[in-house]
């Protein structure tokens, strides 16, 4: 399993209007299914569901730090093949660029005020 640079895990918000609402819902669903797969007696339907969610989450763009942190948690659990992981890393790089672009203007305004 490949480790990705960590981001502080967020508290998952139930804001239904946020840009990462659907992503965070999928992450929460994955967390729930993951908890069912922790024991010795694993139902294959849970594994199938978890694998589908991992692909959906990995390919879904993140727009907030909370969305990216949840996405990273799922990807760290996933067992993607190396070529797929390279694609996922590129998607994550794009997510970071997108989020940095959203956060940077507010940071610059705050620094200018000080």
Secondary structure as the mmCIF struct_conf table of DSSP 4:
data_model
#
loop_
_struct_conf.conf_type_id
_struct_conf.id
_struct_conf.beg_label_comp_id
_struct_conf.beg_label_asym_id
_struct_conf.beg_label_seq_id
_struct_conf.end_label_comp_id
_struct_conf.end_label_asym_id
_struct_conf.end_label_seq_id
HELX_LH_PP_P HELX_LH_PP_P1 UNK A 8 UNK A 13
TURN_TY1_P TURN_TY1_P1 UNK A 16 UNK A 17
BEND BEND1 UNK A 18 UNK A 18
TURN_TY1_P TURN_TY1_P2 UNK A 19 UNK A 20
HELX_RH_AL_P HELX_RH_AL_P1 UNK A 21 UNK A 36
TURN_TY1_P TURN_TY1_P3 UNK A 37 UNK A 37
BEND BEND2 UNK A 38 UNK A 41
HELX_RH_AL_P HELX_RH_AL_P2 UNK A 44 UNK A 59
BEND BEND3 UNK A 60 UNK A 60
HELX_LH_PP_P HELX_LH_PP_P2 UNK A 61 UNK A 62
BEND BEND4 UNK A 64 UNK A 64
HELX_RH_AL_P HELX_RH_AL_P3 UNK A 65 UNK A 77
HELX_RH_AL_P HELX_RH_AL_P4 UNK A 82 UNK A 113
#
